[in-house]
Structure formats: C-alpha cells, structure tokens
Amino acid sequence: MRIFFRSISYIFHPLFVPLAGTWAYFVVTPKYSPTALQSANILPIFILTVVIPIIAFFILRNIGLVNGVFIPAIEERKYPLYIHIILLLMVVYKVIPNDYTPELHFYFFGLIAAAMTALLLLFLKLKVSMHLMGMGGLFMFLVCLSIHFEINITLAVSLLTLATGLVATSRLYLKAHSRPEIAIGFLIGLLSQLLLVKFWL
C-alpha cells in the first residue's frame, strides 16, 4: 500500500497542476484553438512550471537547501515556493496575457494567490498540503469552465474528485500532513480560484 500511495503522490504532484489546468482548458473550450496555438501555450508552460522547477530542485538539493522531493520541513519549503511564484508570474505576463485567454490568465493568477498564501502561512509556522492545494484549484477551475462554456464535464469532475480523495488519503497514510493541513490546503486552492472567477465567468 505504501508503494501505491507514494505513486499517487508522485502522479498528482502539485508541479503538474499548472500544466493540467492548461491542458484541460484547451480540451474543454469551444473556442477555436489550432494545434500551433495550443503548442505555443503548453510548451512554454511545461518548460516554466515543470522542467525548470525540477532543475531548480536538484540545484537546491545539491547545495543543501532541500532534502527530499516532498519537502517536509517548513524552512525548506520557502525556496521552492519563491521559485514557483516567480515562474508563474512569468507565465502570466509573458505566455498568457489577459487579452489572449482570460480564463487561463486568471487560473494562473489563482495559482499565484494560493502559492503566496501558502508561503505566508509558512512564516506563521503552518505547513499546508501543496498536493491538496493544487487539487482544490484544479477542481474549482474545471467546475467554473463547465459553467462558463455550458459544457457537461461531470465525468471529468467526478474522476478529479476521486483523485483528490486518493491524494488526501495518500498524504495521510504517508504521515506527510495532518488532517487540518490537508483541509486548509484544499480550501486555499478552492478559494483562490473562486475569488477570481468573477473576472472571467
């Protein structure tokens, strides 16, 4: 079971949430978006939110600032969050400006707001679950896309709900977080998207 839940933690790592939301948007949107247009968004987002953070992690680990992939220590979490926020800002201002795809633009603003909230809580010595924060943000984004485009994606939302439950269970089973840390993380992800949805819904 430990191998299974550890695999779940890797598969649904918060690192993949920005890319997952971008991919979901292009799958759901009824707007015309040619393959070249999708690639022009997905590829730089993949590089900025997956490739560069992985490289940064190895650099941080080699210089002794972090010790593991899931970064259990409060002090160690600050450095990856700084990098994460900077890279998300680069996506917002260089890859998807507001007049281009407003839904994605504010999705990333929501991710930035969630990351900054998690960073602020670290200074208050409160470690929230980044896994659940990512799942909460992605869940709310999918729900809002469904309402916005009037498209039935109940199956996708249901599967994401199941995945969220698996991720929460894995984090508890692996003793990576307490129940309050998981609940707070999920709420931060959820609310960060919900509070910005008025700008595009």
C-alpha positions as CSV (number, residue, x, y, z in Angstrom):
1,M,0.0,0.0,0.0
2,R,2.9,2.3,0.8
3,I,4.2,2.0,-2.8
4,F,0.7,2.7,-4.2
5,F,0.1,5.8,-2.1
6,R,3.6,7.1,-2.8
7,S,3.0,6.6,-6.5
8,I,-0.2,8.6,-6.1
9,S,1.8,11.4,-4.5
10,Y,4.1,11.5,-7.5
11,I,1.5,11.2,-10.2
12,F,-0.6,14.1,-8.7
13,H,2.4,16.2,-7.6
14,P,1.5,19.9,-7.4
15,L,4.2,20.5,-10.0
16,F,1.8,19.3,-12.7
17,V,-1.2,21.4,-11.7
18,P,-0.5,24.4,-14.0
19,L,0.1,22.2,-17.0
20,A,-3.0,20.1,-16.2
21,G,-5.2,23.2,-16.0
22,T,-3.8,24.4,-19.3
23,W,-4.4,21.1,-21.0
24,A,-8.0,20.9,-19.5
25,Y,-8.8,24.4,-20.8
26,F,-7.9,23.5,-24.4
27,V,-9.8,20.2,-24.2
28,V,-13.0,21.9,-22.8
29,T,-13.1,25.3,-24.5
30,P,-15.4,25.5,-27.6
31,K,-13.2,28.4,-28.9
32,Y,-11.3,27.6,-32.0
33,S,-7.7,26.8,-31.0
34,P,-5.4,25.3,-33.6
35,T,-2.7,22.9,-32.7
36,A,0.0,25.6,-33.2
37,L,-1.8,27.9,-30.8
38,Q,-2.1,25.2,-28.2
39,S,1.6,24.3,-28.5
40,A,2.6,27.9,-28.2
41,N,1.0,27.9,-24.7
42,I,1.5,24.3,-23.5
43,L,5.2,24.0,-24.4
44,P,6.5,27.2,-22.6
45,I,4.2,26.4,-19.6
46,F,5.6,22.9,-19.5
47,I,9.2,24.3,-19.5
48,L,8.5,27.0,-16.9
49,T,6.4,25.0,-14.5
50,V,7.8,21.5,-14.8
51,V,11.3,21.4,-16.4
52,I,12.8,24.5,-14.6
53,P,11.4,23.6,-11.2
54,I,12.8,20.1,-11.5
55,I,16.2,21.5,-12.4
56,A,15.9,24.1,-9.6
57,F,15.1,21.2,-7.1
58,F,18.3,19.4,-8.0
59,I,20.3,22.5,-7.5
60,L,18.7,23.3,-4.2
61,R,19.3,19.7,-3.1
62,N,22.9,19.8,-4.1
63,I,23.6,22.9,-2.1
64,G,21.7,21.5,0.9
65,L,18.7,23.8,1.0
66,V,16.2,20.9,0.5
67,N,16.4,17.2,1.3
68,G,13.5,15.4,-0.5
69,V,11.0,15.6,-3.3
70,F,8.1,16.3,-1.0
71,I,10.0,18.8,1.2
72,P,8.6,18.0,4.6
73,A,10.4,20.8,6.6
74,I,8.8,24.2,6.8
75,E,12.1,26.1,6.2
76,E,12.9,24.0,3.1
77,R,9.5,24.8,1.5
78,K,10.1,28.5,1.2
79,Y,12.8,28.3,-1.5
80,P,10.7,26.2,-4.0
81,L,7.7,28.4,-3.3
82,Y,9.7,31.5,-4.2
83,I,10.8,29.9,-7.4
84,H,7.3,28.6,-8.1
85,I,5.7,32.1,-7.7
86,I,8.3,33.8,-9.9
87,L,7.8,31.2,-12.7
88,L,4.0,31.5,-12.5
89,L,4.4,35.3,-12.8
90,M,6.5,34.8,-15.9
91,V,3.7,32.6,-17.4
92,V,1.0,35.2,-16.6
93,Y,2.9,38.2,-18.1
94,K,4.8,36.5,-21.0
95,V,2.9,33.4,-22.1
96,I,-0.8,34.1,-21.5
97,P,-1.6,37.9,-21.2
98,N,-5.1,38.9,-20.2
99,D,-6.4,39.8,-23.7
100,Y,-5.4,36.4,-25.0
101,T,-7.1,33.7,-22.9
102,P,-8.6,35.3,-19.9
103,E,-9.7,32.0,-18.4
104,L,-6.2,30.7,-18.3
105,H,-4.8,34.1,-17.3
106,F,-6.9,34.2,-14.1
107,Y,-6.4,30.5,-13.4
108,F,-2.7,31.2,-13.1
109,F,-3.4,34.3,-11.0
110,G,-5.3,32.0,-8.7
111,L,-2.4,29.6,-8.5
112,I,-0.1,32.6,-7.6
113,A,-2.6,33.7,-4.9
114,A,-2.7,30.2,-3.5
115,A,1.1,29.8,-3.5
116,M,1.6,33.2,-1.8
117,T,-1.0,32.3,0.8
118,A,0.9,29.0,1.5
119,L,4.2,31.0,1.7
120,L,2.7,33.4,4.2
121,L,1.4,30.6,6.3
122,L,4.9,29.1,6.4
123,F,6.1,32.3,8.1
124,L,3.4,31.6,10.6
125,K,4.8,28.1,11.1
126,L,1.8,26.5,9.4
127,K,2.6,23.9,6.7
128,V,-0.4,23.2,4.4
129,S,-0.7,20.4,1.8
130,M,0.5,21.7,-1.6
131,H,-0.9,18.5,-3.1
132,L,-4.4,19.3,-1.9
133,M,-4.0,23.0,-2.7
134,G,-3.3,22.1,-6.3
135,M,-6.2,19.6,-6.5
136,G,-8.5,22.2,-5.0
137,G,-7.5,24.8,-7.5
138,L,-7.8,22.4,-10.5
139,F,-11.2,21.1,-9.3
140,M,-12.7,24.6,-9.0
141,F,-11.3,25.6,-12.3
142,L,-12.9,22.7,-14.0
143,V,-16.2,23.4,-12.4
144,C,-16.1,27.0,-13.5
145,L,-15.1,26.1,-17.0
146,S,-18.1,23.8,-17.2
147,I,-20.4,26.6,-16.1
148,H,-18.7,29.2,-18.3
149,F,-18.9,27.2,-21.5
150,E,-22.1,25.4,-20.6
151,I,-20.5,22.0,-21.2
152,N,-21.2,18.9,-19.3
153,I,-17.9,17.5,-17.9
154,T,-19.4,15.7,-15.0
155,L,-17.2,12.6,-15.7
156,A,-14.0,14.6,-15.5
157,V,-15.1,16.4,-12.3
158,S,-16.1,13.1,-10.8
159,L,-12.7,11.5,-11.7
160,L,-10.9,14.5,-10.3
161,T,-13.0,14.2,-7.1
162,L,-11.9,10.6,-6.8
163,A,-8.3,11.5,-7.4
164,T,-8.5,14.2,-4.8
165,G,-9.7,11.7,-2.3
166,L,-6.8,9.4,-3.2
167,V,-4.3,12.2,-2.9
168,A,-5.7,13.2,0.5
169,T,-5.6,9.6,1.7
170,S,-2.0,9.1,0.4
171,R,-0.8,12.2,2.3
172,L,-2.4,11.0,5.5
173,Y,-1.2,7.4,5.1
174,L,2.4,8.6,4.5
175,K,2.1,10.9,7.5
176,A,3.1,13.8,5.3
177,H,0.4,16.1,6.7
178,S,-2.3,16.2,9.4
179,R,-6.0,16.4,8.6
180,P,-6.2,20.2,9.2
181,E,-3.2,20.8,6.9
182,I,-4.9,18.9,4.2
183,A,-8.2,20.6,4.7
184,I,-6.7,24.1,4.8
185,G,-4.6,23.3,1.7
186,F,-7.7,22.2,-0.3
187,L,-9.6,25.3,0.8
188,I,-6.8,27.6,-0.2
189,G,-6.7,26.1,-3.7
190,L,-10.5,26.2,-4.0
191,L,-11.0,29.8,-2.7
192,S,-8.1,31.2,-4.7
193,Q,-9.9,30.2,-7.9
194,L,-13.4,31.0,-6.7
195,L,-12.5,34.6,-5.7
196,L,-11.0,35.3,-9.1
197,V,-13.7,33.7,-11.2
198,K,-15.8,36.9,-11.3
199,F,-13.2,38.4,-13.7
200,W,-13.9,35.9,-16.4
201,L,-17.0,33.8,-15.7
